Amino acid sequence: MGSNSSWTEKENKRFEDALADFDKNSPERWNRLARAVGTGKTVEEVKCHYQKLVEDLDHIENGKVPLPNYKSYGEHGKGYKVMKDQEQRVKYLKLQ
């Protein structure tokens, strides 16, 4: 039996890290992703979570959801870095 449908920040991080390790051509990809999350998520929960992620990325890329308005703390401030990290993650995950 799987865990509840909500995902913690740590579970999301482990999931996203595992996506980098197990691309769509990896054998047993969904089983490996579920094990990588490590909190009893089922393969079906992982597939559903992935589909929601893909939908979110699609909405962001199609301008249906605006990117957050990050505050900049100077030319090389943290706000700029966070924004660039988010943009890179969106681009990377779309390649998966």
VEXRO-417615 format. One record per residue (C-alpha): residue number from 0; residue in one letter; chain; x, y, z. Coordinates in pm, 1 decimal. Example, Ala and Ser with C-alpha at 12.3 -4.5 7.8 and 13.67 -1.06 7.14 Angstrom:
+-----+----+----+----------+----------+----------+
:   i : aa : ch :       xx :       yy :       zz :
+-----+----+----+----------+----------+----------+
:   0 :  a :  A :   1230.0 :   -450.0 :    780.0 :
:   1 :  s :  A :   1367.0 :   -106.0 :    714.0 :
+-----+----+----+----------+----------+----------+
END
This chain:
+-----+----+----+----------+----------+----------+
:   i : aa : ch :       xx :       yy :       zz :
+-----+----+----+----------+----------+----------+
:   0 :  m :  A :      0.0 :      0.0 :      0.0 :
:   1 :  g :  A :    132.9 :    342.8 :    -90.0 :
:   2 :  s :  A :    169.4 :    655.3 :    113.2 :
:   3 :  n :  A :    -68.6 :    947.9 :    100.6 :
:   4 :  s :  A :    -81.5 :   1154.7 :   -215.6 :
:   5 :  s :  A :     96.4 :   1462.2 :    -78.9 :
:   6 :  w :  A :    467.5 :   1496.4 :   -141.9 :
:   7 :  t :  A :    717.1 :   1659.9 :     89.5 :
:   8 :  e :  A :    995.0 :   1888.0 :    -27.3 :
:   9 :  k :  A :   1246.8 :   1609.1 :     42.0 :
:  10 :  e :  A :   1044.6 :   1357.6 :   -158.2 :
:  11 :  n :  A :   1022.2 :   1601.7 :   -448.2 :
:  12 :  k :  A :   1397.8 :   1661.2 :   -435.7 :
:  13 :  r :  A :   1472.2 :   1286.6 :   -433.6 :
:  14 :  f :  A :   1223.9 :   1238.7 :   -717.9 :
:  15 :  e :  A :   1379.7 :   1511.5 :   -931.2 :
:  16 :  d :  A :   1731.7 :   1385.0 :   -860.2 :
:  17 :  a :  A :   1622.3 :   1033.9 :   -959.8 :
:  18 :  l :  A :   1474.8 :   1168.2 :  -1284.2 :
:  19 :  a :  A :   1825.9 :   1284.5 :  -1371.2 :
:  20 :  d :  A :   1959.4 :    933.7 :  -1304.2 :
:  21 :  f :  A :   1683.5 :    730.1 :  -1469.1 :
:  22 :  d :  A :   1578.7 :    875.1 :  -1803.5 :
:  23 :  k :  A :   1292.1 :    741.7 :  -2013.0 :
:  24 :  n :  A :   1515.6 :    467.0 :  -2157.0 :
:  25 :  s :  A :   1623.7 :    328.7 :  -1819.0 :
:  26 :  p :  A :   1509.8 :    -27.4 :  -1754.0 :
:  27 :  e :  A :   1259.1 :    -50.1 :  -1469.1 :
:  28 :  r :  A :   1248.3 :    330.7 :  -1461.1 :
:  29 :  w :  A :    926.3 :    366.9 :  -1260.9 :
:  30 :  n :  A :   1028.9 :    107.7 :  -1002.4 :
:  31 :  r :  A :   1365.9 :    276.0 :   -961.4 :
:  32 :  l :  A :   1205.5 :    619.0 :   -925.4 :
:  33 :  a :  A :    965.7 :    487.8 :   -660.5 :
:  34 :  r :  A :   1253.1 :    328.2 :   -466.9 :
:  35 :  a :  A :   1460.4 :    646.8 :   -495.3 :
:  36 :  v :  A :   1185.9 :    852.0 :   -330.9 :
:  37 :  g :  A :   1219.8 :    602.8 :    -47.0 :
:  38 :  t :  A :    901.3 :    672.7 :    147.6 :
:  39 :  g :  A :    673.8 :    398.1 :     26.6 :
:  40 :  k :  A :    543.4 :    577.1 :   -280.7 :
:  41 :  t :  A :    398.6 :    329.0 :   -527.6 :
:  42 :  v :  A :    486.5 :    311.5 :   -894.8 :
:  43 :  e :  A :    140.0 :    449.8 :   -973.7 :
:  44 :  e :  A :    192.0 :    744.4 :   -735.5 :
:  45 :  v :  A :    526.4 :    818.8 :   -900.3 :
:  46 :  k :  A :    374.2 :    802.8 :  -1249.6 :
:  47 :  c :  A :     92.6 :   1034.4 :  -1141.5 :
:  48 :  h :  A :    340.0 :   1276.2 :   -981.7 :
:  49 :  y :  A :    547.9 :   1275.7 :  -1300.2 :
:  50 :  q :  A :    241.2 :   1346.6 :  -1514.8 :
:  51 :  k :  A :    147.6 :   1641.4 :  -1290.2 :
:  52 :  l :  A :    503.2 :   1772.4 :  -1321.3 :
:  53 :  v :  A :    487.8 :   1749.3 :  -1700.6 :
:  54 :  e :  A :    154.3 :   1933.7 :  -1700.0 :
:  55 :  d :  A :    294.5 :   2205.0 :  -1471.0 :
:  56 :  l :  A :    596.1 :   2249.5 :  -1696.8 :
:  57 :  d :  A :    372.8 :   2270.6 :  -1999.8 :
:  58 :  h :  A :    160.5 :   2540.3 :  -1833.3 :
:  59 :  i :  A :    472.1 :   2738.6 :  -1738.8 :
:  60 :  e :  A :    624.5 :   2714.5 :  -2084.2 :
:  61 :  n :  A :    297.3 :   2813.6 :  -2251.9 :
:  62 :  g :  A :    259.8 :   3118.6 :  -2031.0 :
:  63 :  k :  A :    -46.7 :   2987.5 :  -1847.3 :
:  64 :  v :  A :    134.5 :   3026.5 :  -1514.5 :
:  65 :  p :  A :    365.0 :   3324.2 :  -1470.7 :
:  66 :  l :  A :    709.0 :   3271.1 :  -1325.9 :
:  67 :  p :  A :    741.1 :   3417.3 :   -976.7 :
:  68 :  n :  A :    866.2 :   3773.3 :   -951.5 :
:  69 :  y :  A :   1194.8 :   3708.5 :   -774.4 :
:  70 :  k :  A :   1349.5 :   4004.6 :   -597.8 :
:  71 :  s :  A :   1704.8 :   4072.7 :   -694.9 :
:  72 :  y :  A :   1960.1 :   4152.3 :   -428.3 :
:  73 :  g :  A :   2214.7 :   4313.4 :   -653.6 :
:  74 :  e :  A :   2370.7 :   4215.0 :   -979.3 :
:  75 :  h :  A :   2458.4 :   3865.9 :   -858.8 :
:  76 :  g :  A :   2197.6 :   3841.8 :   -586.4 :
:  77 :  k :  A :   2028.4 :   3529.9 :   -459.7 :
:  78 :  g :  A :   1698.6 :   3617.7 :   -630.1 :
:  79 :  y :  A :   1867.7 :   3604.6 :   -968.3 :
:  80 :  k :  A :   2029.9 :   3270.5 :   -889.0 :
:  81 :  v :  A :   1701.8 :   3118.9 :   -771.6 :
:  82 :  m :  A :   1529.5 :   3233.3 :  -1089.6 :
:  83 :  k :  A :   1804.5 :   3089.3 :  -1309.8 :
:  84 :  d :  A :   1797.3 :   2760.6 :  -1114.4 :
:  85 :  q :  A :   1420.4 :   2737.3 :  -1167.7 :
:  86 :  e :  A :   1454.4 :   2808.0 :  -1539.2 :
:  87 :  q :  A :   1729.5 :   2546.6 :  -1574.4 :
:  88 :  r :  A :   1519.4 :   2287.6 :  -1388.4 :
:  89 :  v :  A :   1222.5 :   2353.5 :  -1619.0 :
:  90 :  k :  A :   1441.7 :   2316.3 :  -1928.7 :
:  91 :  y :  A :   1609.2 :   2001.2 :  -1795.1 :
:  92 :  l :  A :   1288.0 :   1827.9 :  -1693.2 :
:  93 :  k :  A :   1129.0 :   1895.7 :  -2031.6 :
:  94 :  l :  A :   1413.6 :   1694.3 :  -2186.7 :
:  95 :  q :  A :   1324.8 :   1391.0 :  -1977.3 :
+-----+----+----+----------+----------+----------+
END
